[in-house]
């Protein structure tokens, strides 16, 4: 049983409303970030790619948290 | 659910974004994938392949059409570049920050 398989990341983009929403959940905890700012797109896209790399990595990796905004 | 190759998935994802531009949402889901192709039986032991540790499942939908692809560590580099470009190019409908908002932010930061 792989518990990390229960974590999913969901992106929801609505061009008509100009909103982008990112949700990360493991069915126990749910974190949601909603934005209408263009400057957040790059950050969310980078974060999404980082999460993808973590999922695909074989050995356990720690993520150094980049500068907080 | 249509399972596609990475390149085709990106093409179809671009189409989804374009289709939903006037109205609608695009949902993208990312999840770790252990390579299983059969459901796990409630009773009994899990037979078959050893779970793979280096794949993830990427799904996209507009509420009606569903597409998906599997990305493994071998393709992740190449896929990620194309995928990032795609997202940045298509998610361009959000508000740019203007002077008014900058002043507001400066005030709230203080």
Backbone of each chain as nested JSON, in Angstrom:
{
  "chains": [
    {"id": "A", "residues": [
      {"number": 1, "name": "UNK", "atoms": {"N": [0.854, -1.21, 0.0], "CA": [0.0, 0.0, 0.0], "C": [0.878, 1.244, 0.0]}},
      {"number": 2, "name": "UNK", "atoms": {"N": [0.702, 2.119, -0.949], "CA": [1.533, 3.303, -0.921], "C": [0.707, 4.486, -0.472]}},
      {"number": 3, "name": "UNK", "atoms": {"N": [1.046, 5.033, 0.692], "CA": [0.256, 6.118, 1.255], "C": [0.461, 7.413, 0.512]}},
      {"number": 4, "name": "UNK", "atoms": {"N": [1.639, 7.592, -0.043], "CA": [1.846, 8.832, -0.782], "C": [1.018, 8.838, -2.056]}},
      {"number": 5, "name": "UNK", "atoms": {"N": [0.458, 7.666, -2.422], "CA": [-0.412, 7.623, -3.587], "C": [-1.725, 8.327, -3.307]}},
      {"number": 6, "name": "UNK", "atoms": {"N": [-2.014, 8.585, -2.028], "CA": [-3.283, 9.209, -1.708], "C": [-3.229, 10.725, -1.848]}},
      {"number": 7, "name": "UNK", "atoms": {"N": [-2.043, 11.267, -2.082], "CA": [-1.938, 12.714, -2.225], "C": [-2.177, 13.09, -3.674]}},
      {"number": 8, "name": "UNK", "atoms": {"N": [-3.065, 14.045, -3.885], "CA": [-3.276, 14.526, -5.252], "C": [-3.267, 16.047, -5.277]}},
      {"number": 9, "name": "UNK", "atoms": {"N": [-2.868, 16.563, -6.433], "CA": [-2.801, 18.0, -6.659], "C": [-3.769, 18.321, -7.788]}},
      {"number": 10, "name": "UNK", "atoms": {"N": [-4.651, 19.28, -7.56], "CA": [-5.644, 19.627, -8.582], "C": [-5.51, 21.094, -8.943]}},
      {"number": 11, "name": "UNK", "atoms": {"N": [-5.449, 21.372, -10.238], "CA": [-5.431, 22.749, -10.722], "C": [-6.75, 23.01, -11.433]}},
      {"number": 12, "name": "UNK", "atoms": {"N": [-7.355, 24.174, -11.151], "CA": [-8.597, 24.5, -11.859], "C": [-8.431, 25.895, -12.455]}},
      {"number": 13, "name": "UNK", "atoms": {"N": [-8.549, 25.984, -13.752], "CA": [-8.36, 27.271, -14.417], "C": [-9.617, 27.673, -15.159]}},
      {"number": 14, "name": "UNK", "atoms": {"N": [-10.089, 28.903, -14.903], "CA": [-11.244, 29.419, -15.622], "C": [-10.834, 30.707, -16.326]}},
      {"number": 15, "name": "UNK", "atoms": {"N": [-10.713, 30.647, -17.615], "CA": [-10.277, 31.824, -18.355], "C": [-11.354, 32.895, -18.348]}},
      {"number": 16, "name": "UNK", "atoms": {"N": [-12.616, 32.486, -18.435], "CA": [-13.732, 33.439, -18.495], "C": [-13.806, 34.273, -17.218]}},
      {"number": 17, "name": "UNK", "atoms": {"N": [-13.506, 33.663, -16.062], "CA": [-13.548, 34.384, -14.789], "C": [-12.18, 34.926, -14.391]}},
      {"number": 18, "name": "UNK", "atoms": {"N": [-11.141, 34.486, -15.068], "CA": [-9.787, 34.903, -14.7], "C": [-9.355, 34.386, -13.337]}},
      {"number": 19, "name": "UNK", "atoms": {"N": [-9.692, 33.135, -13.03], "CA": [-9.297, 32.581, -11.733], "C": [-8.473, 31.314, -11.91]}},
      {"number": 20, "name": "UNK", "atoms": {"N": [-7.552, 31.111, -10.972], "CA": [-6.753, 29.891, -10.936], "C": [-6.782, 29.371, -9.509]}},
      {"number": 21, "name": "UNK", "atoms": {"N": [-7.054, 28.083, -9.378], "CA": [-7.21, 27.514, -8.047], "C": [-6.323, 26.274, -7.951]}},
      {"number": 22, "name": "UNK", "atoms": {"N": [-5.568, 26.141, -6.855], "CA": [-4.72, 24.954, -6.678], "C": [-5.099, 24.263, -5.383]}},
      {"number": 23, "name": "UNK", "atoms": {"N": [-5.372, 22.967, -5.453], "CA": [-5.758, 22.214, -4.261], "C": [-4.795, 21.053, -4.077]}},
      {"number": 24, "name": "UNK", "atoms": {"N": [-4.336, 20.842, -2.837], "CA": [-3.512, 19.681, -2.522], "C": [-4.2, 18.965, -1.371]}},
      {"number": 25, "name": "UNK", "atoms": {"N": [-4.466, 17.667, -1.522], "CA": [-5.168, 16.947, -0.478], "C": [-4.715, 15.501, -0.41]}},
      {"number": 26, "name": "UNK", "atoms": {"N": [-4.806, 14.927, 0.805], "CA": [-4.552, 13.492, 0.963], "C": [-5.781, 12.824, 1.542]}},
      {"number": 27, "name": "UNK", "atoms": {"N": [-6.926, 13.435, 1.326], "CA": [-8.212, 12.965, 1.823], "C": [-8.35, 13.123, 3.329]}},
      {"number": 28, "name": "UNK", "atoms": {"N": [-7.344, 13.681, 3.994], "CA": [-7.461, 13.972, 5.424], "C": [-7.34, 15.472, 5.623]}},
      {"number": 29, "name": "UNK", "atoms": {"N": [-6.337, 16.039, 4.987], "CA": [-6.121, 17.477, 5.028], "C": [-6.298, 18.019, 3.614]}},
      {"number": 30, "name": "UNK", "atoms": {"N": [-6.935, 19.189, 3.502], "CA": [-7.144, 19.787, 2.179], "C": [-6.669, 21.23, 2.206]}},
      {"number": 31, "name": "UNK", "atoms": {"N": [-5.744, 21.549, 1.312], "CA": [-5.228, 22.91, 1.235], "C": [-5.6, 23.488, -0.121]}},
      {"number": 32, "name": "UNK", "atoms": {"N": [-6.18, 24.683, -0.098], "CA": [-6.619, 25.3, -1.351], "C": [-6.034, 26.7, -1.466]}},
      {"number": 33, "name": "UNK", "atoms": {"N": [-5.56, 27.044, -2.658], "CA": [-5.106, 28.406, -2.915], "C": [-5.819, 28.922, -4.147]}},
      {"number": 34, "name": "UNK", "atoms": {"N": [-6.486, 30.054, -3.994], "CA": [-7.235, 30.614, -5.117], "C": [-6.652, 31.978, -5.451]}},
      {"number": 35, "name": "UNK", "atoms": {"N": [-6.521, 32.304, -6.735], "CA": [-5.962, 33.603, -7.09], "C": [-6.548, 34.135, -8.387]}},
      {"number": 36, "name": "UNK", "atoms": {"N": [-6.45, 35.492, -8.538], "CA": [-6.843, 36.108, -9.809], "C": [-5.674, 36.899, -10.372]}},
      {"number": 37, "name": "UNK", "atoms": {"N": [-4.51, 36.785, -9.743], "CA": [-3.352, 37.592, -10.133], "C": [-2.466, 36.859, -11.13]}},
      {"number": 38, "name": "UNK", "atoms": {"N": [-2.076, 37.57, -12.159], "CA": [-1.232, 36.964, -13.189], "C": [0.13, 36.55, -12.633]}},
      {"number": 39, "name": "UNK", "atoms": {"N": [0.642, 37.294, -11.64], "CA": [1.956, 36.993, -11.101], "C": [2.006, 35.641, -10.384]}},
      {"number": 40, "name": "UNK", "atoms": {"N": [0.829, 35.119, -9.997], "CA": [0.794, 33.823, -9.298], "C": [0.901, 32.64, -10.244]}},
      {"number": 41, "name": "UNK", "atoms": {"N": [0.639, 32.883, -11.532], "CA": [0.647, 31.768, -12.488], "C": [2.021, 31.113, -12.536]}},
      {"number": 42, "name": "UNK", "atoms": {"N": [3.068, 31.96, -12.607], "CA": [4.421, 31.4, -12.713], "C": [4.772, 30.612, -11.444]}},
      {"number": 43, "name": "UNK", "atoms": {"N": [4.389, 31.155, -10.288], "CA": [4.705, 30.483, -9.026], "C": [3.991, 29.141, -8.936]}},
      {"number": 44, "name": "UNK", "atoms": {"N": [2.713, 29.147, -9.31], "CA": [1.932, 27.914, -9.226], "C": [2.469, 26.885, -10.211]}},
      {"number": 45, "name": "UNK", "atoms": {"N": [2.838, 27.356, -11.384], "CA": [3.365, 26.427, -12.398], "C": [4.689, 25.82, -11.921]}},
      {"number": 46, "name": "UNK", "atoms": {"N": [5.527, 26.637, -11.29], "CA": [6.806, 26.139, -10.771], "C": [6.574, 25.127, -9.655]}},
      {"number": 47, "name": "UNK", "atoms": {"N": [5.639, 25.452, -8.773], "CA": [5.32, 24.582, -7.655], "C": [4.772, 23.244, -8.15]}},
      {"number": 48, "name": "UNK", "atoms": {"N": [3.895, 23.325, -9.133], "CA": [3.298, 22.141, -9.73], "C": [4.38, 21.235, -10.32]}},
      {"number": 49, "name": "UNK", "atoms": {"N": [5.331, 21.856, -11.017], "CA": [6.429, 21.079, -11.609], "C": [7.304, 20.454, -10.53]}},
      {"number": 50, "name": "UNK", "atoms": {"N": [7.508, 21.197, -9.453], "CA": [8.326, 20.689, -8.351], "C": [7.669, 19.458, -7.728]}},
      {"number": 51, "name": "UNK", "atoms": {"N": [6.342, 19.537, -7.545], "CA": [5.602, 18.408, -6.976], "C": [5.673, 17.201, -7.906]}},
      {"number": 52, "name": "UNK", "atoms": {"N": [5.606, 17.451, -9.207], "CA": [5.694, 16.361, -10.17], "C": [7.042, 15.663, -10.044]}},
      {"number": 53, "name": "UNK", "atoms": {"N": [8.1, 16.475, -9.92], "CA": [9.441, 15.886, -9.782], "C": [9.548, 15.05, -8.511]}},
      {"number": 54, "name": "UNK", "atoms": {"N": [8.949, 15.527, -7.428], "CA": [8.997, 14.783, -6.176], "C": [8.292, 13.443, -6.299]}},
      {"number": 55, "name": "UNK", "atoms": {"N": [7.163, 13.448, -7.007], "CA": [6.401, 12.205, -7.146], "C": [7.163, 11.179, -7.968]}},
      {"number": 56, "name": "UNK", "atoms": {"N": [7.947, 11.69, -8.92], "CA": [8.61, 10.797, -9.865], "C": [9.981, 10.336, -9.347]}},
      {"number": 57, "name": "UNK", "atoms": {"N": [10.479, 11.007, -8.315], "CA": [11.801, 10.667, -7.797], "C": [11.766, 9.34, -7.067]}},
      {"number": 58, "name": "UNK", "atoms": {"N": [12.801, 8.53, -7.23], "CA": [12.831, 7.211, -6.598], "C": [13.209, 7.33, -5.137]}},
      {"number": 59, "name": "UNK", "atoms": {"N": [14.32, 8.015, -4.871], "CA": [14.754, 8.061, -3.482], "C": [14.048, 9.219, -2.795]}},
      {"number": 60, "name": "UNK", "atoms": {"N": [13.812, 9.118, -1.492], "CA": [13.138, 10.211, -0.779], "C": [13.984, 11.463, -0.825]}},
      {"number": 61, "name": "UNK", "atoms": {"N": [13.322, 12.581, -1.157], "CA": [14.049, 13.836, -1.27], "C": [13.442, 14.877, -0.353]}},
      {"number": 62, "name": "UNK", "atoms": {"N": [14.275, 15.757, 0.149], "CA": [13.74, 16.867, 0.928], "C": [13.745, 18.097, 0.034]}},
      {"number": 63, "name": "UNK", "atoms": {"N": [12.788, 18.941, 0.262], "CA": [12.68, 20.141, -0.567], "C": [13.152, 21.33, 0.254]}},
      {"number": 64, "name": "UNK", "atoms": {"N": [14.142, 22.021, -0.232], "CA": [14.575, 23.244, 0.445], "C": [13.557, 24.307, 0.116]}},
      {"number": 65, "name": "UNK", "atoms": {"N": [12.98, 24.896, 1.121], "CA": [11.931, 25.894, 0.876], "C": [12.578, 27.167, 0.371]}},
      {"number": 66, "name": "UNK", "atoms": {"N": [12.123, 27.614, -0.77], "CA": [12.684, 28.83, -1.355], "C": [12.221, 30.028, -0.56]}},
      {"number": 67, "name": "UNK", "atoms": {"N": [12.789, 31.205, -0.857], "CA": [12.476, 32.397, -0.07], "C": [10.963, 32.588, 0.011]}},
      {"number": 68, "name": "UNK", "atoms": {"N": [10.517, 32.896, 1.197], "CA": [9.085, 33.115, 1.363], "C": [8.764, 34.511, 0.872]}},
      {"number": 69, "name": "UNK", "atoms": {"N": [7.593, 34.654, 0.298], "CA": [7.221, 35.972, -0.222], "C": [6.502, 36.786, 0.829]}}
    ]},
    {"id": "B", "residues": [
      {"number": 1, "name": "UNK", "atoms": {"N": [-12.081, 7.437, -20.126], "CA": [-10.804, 8.145, -19.902], "C": [-9.823, 7.683, -20.971]}},
      {"number": 2, "name": "UNK", "atoms": {"N": [-9.283, 8.629, -21.69], "CA": [-8.355, 8.281, -22.765], "C": [-6.931, 8.404, -22.259]}},
      {"number": 3, "name": "UNK", "atoms": {"N": [-6.191, 7.31, -22.286], "CA": [-4.78, 7.339, -21.884], "C": [-3.936, 7.621, -23.116]}},
      {"number": 4, "name": "UNK", "atoms": {"N": [-3.157, 8.701, -23.047], "CA": [-2.39, 9.105, -24.225], "C": [-0.896, 9.105, -23.931]}},
      {"number": 5, "name": "UNK", "atoms": {"N": [-0.122, 9.184, -25.019], "CA": [1.317, 9.401, -24.878], "C": [1.541, 10.859, -24.488]}},
      {"number": 6, "name": "UNK", "atoms": {"N": [2.703, 11.133, -23.874], "CA": [2.953, 12.482, -23.363], "C": [2.714, 13.574, -24.388]}},
      {"number": 7, "name": "UNK", "atoms": {"N": [3.257, 13.382, -25.586], "CA": [3.14, 14.44, -26.604], "C": [1.691, 14.681, -26.992]}},
      {"number": 8, "name": "UNK", "atoms": {"N": [0.971, 13.574, -27.188], "CA": [-0.42, 13.705, -27.584], "C": [-1.243, 14.33, -26.464]}},
      {"number": 9, "name": "UNK", "atoms": {"N": [-0.892, 13.97, -25.229], "CA": [-1.588, 14.549, -24.083], "C": [-1.437, 16.061, -24.088]}},
      {"number": 10, "name": "UNK", "atoms": {"N": [-0.222, 16.547, -24.373], "CA": [0.012, 17.989, -24.387], "C": [-0.794, 18.662, -25.492]}},
      {"number": 11, "name": "UNK", "atoms": {"N": [-0.87, 18.018, -26.64], "CA": [-1.658, 18.577, -27.738], "C": [-3.121, 18.674, -27.345]}},
      {"number": 12, "name": "UNK", "atoms": {"N": [-3.647, 17.585, -26.779], "CA": [-5.05, 17.58, -26.385], "C": [-5.317, 18.564, -25.262]}},
      {"number": 13, "name": "UNK", "atoms": {"N": [-4.336, 18.726, -24.364], "CA": [-4.506, 19.679, -23.268], "C": [-4.589, 21.102, -23.803]}},
      {"number": 14, "name": "UNK", "atoms": {"N": [-3.774, 21.399, -24.8], "CA": [-3.853, 22.714, -25.44], "C": [-5.241, 22.925, -26.016]}},
      {"number": 15, "name": "UNK", "atoms": {"N": [-5.766, 21.881, -26.649], "CA": [-7.119, 21.987, -27.225], "C": [-8.151, 22.25, -26.147]}},
      {"number": 16, "name": "UNK", "atoms": {"N": [-8.013, 21.578, -25.012], "CA": [-8.958, 21.78, -23.906], "C": [-8.939, 23.235, -23.442]}},
      {"number": 17, "name": "UNK", "atoms": {"N": [-7.737, 23.778, -23.288], "CA": [-7.63, 25.163, -22.852], "C": [-8.297, 26.1, -23.848]}},
      {"number": 18, "name": "UNK", "atoms": {"N": [-8.054, 25.857, -25.131], "CA": [-8.625, 26.739, -26.147], "C": [-10.134, 26.624, -26.169]}},
      {"number": 19, "name": "UNK", "atoms": {"N": [-10.626, 25.397, -25.988], "CA": [-12.073, 25.185, -26.035], "C": [-12.755, 25.885, -24.865]}},
      {"number": 20, "name": "UNK", "atoms": {"N": [-12.101, 25.911, -23.7], "CA": [-12.728, 26.462, -22.5], "C": [-12.463, 27.949, -22.328]}},
      {"number": 21, "name": "UNK", "atoms": {"N": [-11.824, 28.579, -23.302], "CA": [-11.514, 30.001, -23.15], "C": [-12.75, 30.866, -22.962]}},
      {"number": 22, "name": "UNK", "atoms": {"N": [-13.766, 30.764, -23.831], "CA": [-14.936, 31.622, -23.635], "C": [-15.74, 31.245, -22.396]}},
      {"number": 23, "name": "UNK", "atoms": {"N": [-15.866, 29.952, -22.137], "CA": [-16.685, 29.512, -21.008], "C": [-16.22, 28.146, -20.545]}},
      {"number": 24, "name": "UNK", "atoms": {"N": [-16.091, 27.986, -19.24], "CA": [-15.77, 26.656, -18.728], "C": [-14.492, 26.628, -17.922]}},
      {"number": 25, "name": "UNK", "atoms": {"N": [-14.22, 25.455, -17.295], "CA": [-13.017, 25.289, -16.488], "C": [-12.18, 24.152, -17.035]}},
      {"number": 26, "name": "UNK", "atoms": {"N": [-10.88, 24.264, -16.809], "CA": [-9.982, 23.156, -17.126], "C": [-9.459, 22.619, -15.792]}},
      {"number": 27, "name": "UNK", "atoms": {"N": [-9.652, 21.337, -15.563], "CA": [-9.17, 20.708, -14.333], "C": [-7.967, 19.846, -14.675]}},
      {"number": 28, "name": "UNK", "atoms": {"N": [-6.881, 20.042, -13.923], "CA": [-5.704, 19.189, -14.106], "C": [-5.408, 18.528, -12.774]}},
      {"number": 29, "name": "UNK", "atoms": {"N": [-5.252, 17.213, -12.786], "CA": [-4.976, 16.481, -11.559], "C": [-3.646, 15.764, -11.675]}},
      {"number": 30, "name": "UNK", "atoms": {"N": [-2.841, 15.857, -10.624], "CA": [-1.533, 15.211, -10.6], "C": [-1.481, 14.288, -9.397]}},
      {"number": 31, "name": "UNK", "atoms": {"N": [-1.04, 13.05, -9.647], "CA": [-1.06, 12.088, -8.561], "C": [0.065, 11.077, -8.762]}},
      {"number": 32, "name": "UNK", "atoms": {"N": [0.609, 10.584, -7.667], "CA": [1.652, 9.562, -7.784], "C": [1.022, 8.256, -8.27]}},
      {"number": 33, "name": "UNK", "atoms": {"N": [1.771, 7.537, -9.087], "CA": [1.22, 6.332, -9.706], "C": [2.18, 5.177, -9.496]}},
      {"number": 34, "name": "UNK", "atoms": {"N": [1.646, 4.047, -9.021], "CA": [2.549, 2.92, -8.751], "C": [2.481, 1.856, -9.839]}},
      {"number": 35, "name": "UNK", "atoms": {"N": [1.86, 2.138, -10.921], "CA": [1.903, 1.233, -12.07], "C": [0.855, 0.156, -12.088]}},
      {"number": 36, "name": "UNK", "atoms": {"N": [-0.114, 0.217, -11.177], "CA": [-1.099, -0.863, -11.139], "C": [-2.058, -0.758, -12.32]}},
      {"number": 37, "name": "UNK", "atoms": {"N": [-2.406, -1.903, -12.866], "CA": [-3.361, -1.917, -13.978], "C": [-4.627, -2.656, -13.603]}},
      {"number": 38, "name": "UNK", "atoms": {"N": [-4.596, -3.343, -12.451], "CA": [-5.799, -4.064, -12.007], "C": [-6.21, -3.495, -10.652]}},
      {"number": 39, "name": "UNK", "atoms": {"N": [-7.497, -3.496, -10.353], "CA": [-7.923, -3.034, -9.033], "C": [-7.467, -4.006, -7.94]}},
      {"number": 40, "name": "UNK", "atoms": {"N": [-7.225, -3.455, -6.745], "CA": [-6.787, -4.305, -5.636], "C": [-8.001, -5.015, -5.056]}},
      {"number": 41, "name": "UNK", "atoms": {"N": [-7.973, -6.339, -4.956], "CA": [-9.123, -7.059, -4.401], "C": [-9.253, -6.783, -2.906]}},
      {"number": 42, "name": "UNK", "atoms": {"N": [-10.511, -6.724, -2.424], "CA": [-10.729, -6.435, -1.01], "C": [-10.166, -7.53, -0.13]}},
      {"number": 43, "name": "UNK", "atoms": {"N": [-10.463, -8.788, -0.508], "CA": [-9.892, -9.909, 0.246], "C": [-8.72, -10.458, -0.535]}},
      {"number": 44, "name": "UNK", "atoms": {"N": [-7.969, -11.257, 0.112], "CA": [-6.904, -11.947, -0.619], "C": [-5.669, -11.081, -0.786]}},
      {"number": 45, "name": "UNK", "atoms": {"N": [-4.627, -11.721, -1.226], "CA": [-3.358, -11.004, -1.328], "C": [-3.267, -10.272, -2.65]}},
      {"number": 46, "name": "UNK", "atoms": {"N": [-2.412, -9.268, -2.647], "CA": [-2.182, -8.531, -3.881], "C": [-1.109, -9.254, -4.666]}},
      {"number": 47, "name": "UNK", "atoms": {"N": [-1.505, -9.808, -5.8], "CA": [-0.51, -10.525, -6.591], "C": [0.015, -9.622, -7.687]}},
      {"number": 48, "name": "UNK", "atoms": {"N": [0.995, -10.144, -8.364], "CA": [1.388, -9.473, -9.609], "C": [2.604, -8.593, -9.459]}},
      {"number": 49, "name": "UNK", "atoms": {"N": [2.626, -7.5, -10.213], "CA": [3.82, -6.68, -10.349], "C": [4.186, -5.975, -9.06]}},
      {"number": 50, "name": "UNK", "atoms": {"N": [5.449, -5.733, -8.896], "CA": [5.902, -4.905, -7.787], "C": [5.543, -3.473, -8.083]}},
      {"number": 51, "name": "UNK", "atoms": {"N": [5.118, -2.743, -7.058], "CA": [4.723, -1.352, -7.334], "C": [5.917, -0.526, -7.813]}},
      {"number": 52, "name": "UNK", "atoms": {"N": [5.727, 0.186, -8.89], "CA": [6.788, 1.058, -9.405], "C": [6.789, 2.356, -8.623]}},
      {"number": 53, "name": "UNK", "atoms": {"N": [7.983, 2.901, -8.394], "CA": [8.06, 4.063, -7.525], "C": [8.308, 5.363, -8.261]}},
      {"number": 54, "name": "UNK", "atoms": {"N": [8.41, 5.286, -9.566], "CA": [8.898, 6.463, -10.263], "C": [7.965, 6.963, -11.344]}},
      {"number": 55, "name": "UNK", "atoms": {"N": [6.642, 6.866, -11.106], "CA": [5.718, 7.351, -12.119], "C": [4.667, 8.237, -11.484]}},
      {"number": 56, "name": "UNK", "atoms": {"N": [4.119, 9.126, -12.3], "CA": [2.986, 9.893, -11.825], "C": [1.928, 9.958, -12.922]}},
      {"number": 57, "name": "UNK", "atoms": {"N": [0.714, 10.151, -12.474], "CA": [-0.426, 10.17, -13.38], "C": [-0.911, 11.599, -13.508]}},
      {"number": 58, "name": "UNK", "atoms": {"N": [-1.113, 12.036, -14.741], "CA": [-1.568, 13.393, -14.982], "C": [-2.89, 13.29, -15.732]}},
      {"number": 59, "name": "UNK", "atoms": {"N": [-3.937, 13.894, -15.158], "CA": [-5.248, 13.833, -15.815], "C": [-5.696, 15.246, -16.137]}},
      {"number": 60, "name": "UNK", "atoms": {"N": [-6.513, 15.389, -17.169], "CA": [-7.08, 16.694, -17.476], "C": [-8.496, 16.501, -17.993]}},
      {"number": 61, "name": "UNK", "atoms": {"N": [-9.363, 17.479, -17.67], "CA": [-10.735, 17.397, -18.147], "C": [-11.337, 18.788, -18.209]}},
      {"number": 62, "name": "UNK", "atoms": {"N": [-12.414, 18.897, -19.02], "CA": [-13.14, 20.159, -19.038], "C": [-14.531, 19.935, -18.473]}},
      {"number": 63, "name": "UNK", "atoms": {"N": [-14.708, 18.77, -17.825], "CA": [-16.021, 18.425, -17.291], "C": [-16.689, 17.383, -18.175]}},
      {"number": 64, "name": "UNK", "atoms": {"N": [-16.315, 17.369, -19.456], "CA": [-16.919, 16.396, -20.368], "C": [-15.85, 15.452, -20.902]}},
      {"number": 65, "name": "UNK", "atoms": {"N": [-14.857, 16.025, -21.573], "CA": [-13.824, 15.186, -22.183], "C": [-12.712, 14.926, -21.167]}},
      {"number": 66, "name": "UNK", "atoms": {"N": [-12.237, 13.685, -21.111], "CA": [-11.198, 13.33, -20.147], "C": [-9.972, 12.793, -20.874]}},
      {"number": 67, "name": "UNK", "atoms": {"N": [-8.803, 13.257, -20.481], "CA": [-7.565, 12.698, -21.033], "C": [-6.595, 12.449, -19.885]}},
      {"number": 68, "name": "UNK", "atoms": {"N": [-5.651, 11.557, -20.13], "CA": [-4.672, 11.295, -19.08], "C": [-3.375, 10.795, -19.696]}},
      {"number": 69, "name": "UNK", "atoms": {"N": [-2.314, 10.872, -18.902], "CA": [-1.035, 10.34, -19.339], "C": [-0.221, 9.922, -18.121]}},
      {"number": 70, "name": "UNK", "atoms": {"N": [0.739, 9.051, -18.332], "CA": [1.627, 8.615, -17.259], "C": [3.011, 9.178, -17.553]}},
      {"number": 71, "name": "UNK", "atoms": {"N": [3.612, 9.801, -16.551], "CA": [4.948, 10.356, -16.721], "C": [5.905, 9.604, -15.802]}},
      {"number": 72, "name": "UNK", "atoms": {"N": [6.997, 9.133, -16.358], "CA": [7.981, 8.43, -15.529], "C": [9.23, 9.293, -15.398]}},
      {"number": 73, "name": "UNK", "atoms": {"N": [10.139, 8.87, -14.542], "CA": [11.315, 9.702, -14.284], "C": [12.155, 9.9, -15.539]}},
      {"number": 74, "name": "UNK", "atoms": {"N": [12.092, 8.962, -16.481], "CA": [12.901, 9.096, -17.692], "C": [12.427, 10.256, -18.557]}},
      {"number": 75, "name": "UNK", "atoms": {"N": [11.084, 10.447, -18.617], "CA": [10.585, 11.475, -19.523], "C": [10.31, 12.786, -18.819]}},
      {"number": 76, "name": "UNK", "atoms": {"N": [10.475, 12.806, -17.5], "CA": [9.986, 13.972, -16.759], "C": [10.662, 15.272, -17.199]}},
      {"number": 77, "name": "UNK", "atoms": {"N": [11.956, 15.221, -17.492], "CA": [12.646, 16.455, -17.88], "C": [12.06, 17.073, -19.13]}},
      {"number": 78, "name": "UNK", "atoms": {"N": [12.02, 16.256, -20.167], "CA": [11.531, 16.754, -21.451], "C": [10.064, 17.155, -21.347]}},
      {"number": 79, "name": "UNK", "atoms": {"N": [9.281, 16.33, -20.673], "CA": [7.857, 16.598, -20.554], "C": [7.614, 17.891, -19.794]}},
      {"number": 80, "name": "UNK", "atoms": {"N": [8.375, 18.073, -18.711], "CA": [8.135, 19.22, -17.851], "C": [8.365, 20.549, -18.548]}},
      {"number": 81, "name": "UNK", "atoms": {"N": [9.366, 20.596, -19.406], "CA": [9.638, 21.838, -20.141], "C": [8.453, 22.199, -21.005]}},
      {"number": 82, "name": "UNK", "atoms": {"N": [8.0, 21.217, -21.777], "CA": [6.876, 21.464, -22.674], "C": [5.612, 21.783, -21.878]}},
      {"number": 83, "name": "UNK", "atoms": {"N": [5.417, 21.066, -20.787], "CA": [4.226, 21.247, -19.959], "C": [4.21, 22.634, -19.321]}},
      {"number": 84, "name": "UNK", "atoms": {"N": [5.354, 23.059, -18.783], "CA": [5.429, 24.394, -18.166], "C": [5.121, 25.48, -19.174]}},
      {"number": 85, "name": "UNK", "atoms": {"N": [5.721, 25.356, -20.367], "CA": [5.456, 26.352, -21.414], "C": [3.977, 26.405, -21.76]}},
      {"number": 86, "name": "UNK", "atoms": {"N": [3.381, 25.225, -21.844], "CA": [1.965, 25.137, -22.179], "C": [1.123, 25.86, -21.139]}},
      {"number": 87, "name": "UNK", "atoms": {"N": [1.374, 25.594, -19.858], "CA": [0.59, 26.214, -18.797], "C": [0.744, 27.731, -18.826]}},
      {"number": 88, "name": "UNK", "atoms": {"N": [1.988, 28.176, -18.931], "CA": [2.22, 29.616, -18.913], "C": [1.585, 30.294, -20.107]}},
      {"number": 89, "name": "UNK", "atoms": {"N": [1.619, 29.661, -21.243], "CA": [1.046, 30.264, -22.441], "C": [-0.475, 30.315, -22.362]}},
      {"number": 90, "name": "UNK", "atoms": {"N": [-1.092, 29.319, -21.778], "CA": [-2.545, 29.243, -21.781], "C": [-3.214, 29.906, -20.589]}},
      {"number": 91, "name": "UNK", "atoms": {"N": [-2.506, 29.993, -19.454], "CA": [-3.141, 30.607, -18.29], "C": [-2.797, 32.083, -18.265]}},
      {"number": 92, "name": "UNK", "atoms": {"N": [-3.305, 32.799, -19.262], "CA": [-2.907, 34.194, -19.374], "C": [-4.071, 35.139, -19.142]}},
      {"number": 93, "name": "UNK", "atoms": {"N": [-5.176, 34.641, -18.596], "CA": [-6.345, 35.5, -18.463], "C": [-6.465, 36.17, -17.112]}},
      {"number": 94, "name": "UNK", "atoms": {"N": [-5.429, 36.063, -16.292], "CA": [-5.539, 36.621, -14.939], "C": [-5.143, 38.087, -14.919]}},
      {"number": 95, "name": "UNK", "atoms": {"N": [-5.552, 38.767, -13.832], "CA": [-5.328, 40.211, -13.756], "C": [-3.858, 40.531, -13.542]}},
      {"number": 96, "name": "UNK", "atoms": {"N": [-3.399, 41.569, -14.265], "CA": [-2.044, 42.058, -14.01], "C": [-2.153, 43.039, -12.861]}},
      {"number": 97, "name": "UNK", "atoms": {"N": [-1.098, 43.147, -12.089], "CA": [-1.14, 44.081, -10.964], "C": [-0.929, 45.496, -11.469]}},
      {"number": 98, "name": "UNK", "atoms": {"N": [-1.834, 46.414, -11.099], "CA": [-1.667, 47.801, -11.534], "C": [-1.263, 48.677, -10.364]}},
      {"number": 99, "name": "UNK", "atoms": {"N": [-1.073, 49.945, -10.607], "CA": [-0.529, 50.854, -9.58], "C": [-1.413, 50.891, -8.338]}},
      {"number": 100, "name": "UNK", "atoms": {"N": [-2.74, 50.907, -8.55], "CA": [-3.665, 50.997, -7.412], "C": [-3.41, 49.866, -6.43]}},
      {"number": 101, "name": "UNK", "atoms": {"N": [-3.306, 48.638, -6.977], "CA": [-3.106, 47.486, -6.108], "C": [-1.762, 47.54, -5.415]}},
      {"number": 102, "name": "UNK", "atoms": {"N": [-0.754, 48.087, -6.113], "CA": [0.584, 48.153, -5.517], "C": [0.534, 49.021, -4.276]}},
      {"number": 103, "name": "UNK", "atoms": {"N": [-0.203, 50.159, -4.374], "CA": [-0.311, 51.031, -3.202], "C": [-1.016, 50.321, -2.061]}},
      {"number": 104, "name": "UNK", "atoms": {"N": [-2.065, 49.574, -2.42], "CA": [-2.818, 48.843, -1.391], "C": [-1.897, 47.869, -0.682]}},
      {"number": 105, "name": "UNK", "atoms": {"N": [-1.075, 47.15, -1.468], "CA": [-0.195, 46.134, -0.879], "C": [0.818, 46.771, 0.03]}},
      {"number": 106, "name": "UNK", "atoms": {"N": [1.342, 47.943, -0.382], "CA": [2.341, 48.625, 0.443], "C": [1.72, 49.01, 1.776]}},
      {"number": 107, "name": "UNK", "atoms": {"N": [0.459, 49.459, 1.72], "CA": [-0.221, 49.861, 2.953], "C": [-0.43, 48.667, 3.878]}},
      {"number": 108, "name": "UNK", "atoms": {"N": [-0.939, 47.568, 3.345], "CA": [-1.234, 46.406, 4.191], "C": [0.044, 45.774, 4.723]}},
      {"number": 109, "name": "UNK", "atoms": {"N": [1.149, 45.926, 3.991], "CA": [2.41, 45.328, 4.441], "C": [2.945, 46.056, 5.66]}},
      {"number": 110, "name": "UNK", "atoms": {"N": [2.643, 47.347, 5.756], "CA": [3.168, 48.154, 6.884], "C": [2.511, 47.902, 8.214]}}
    ]}
  ]
}
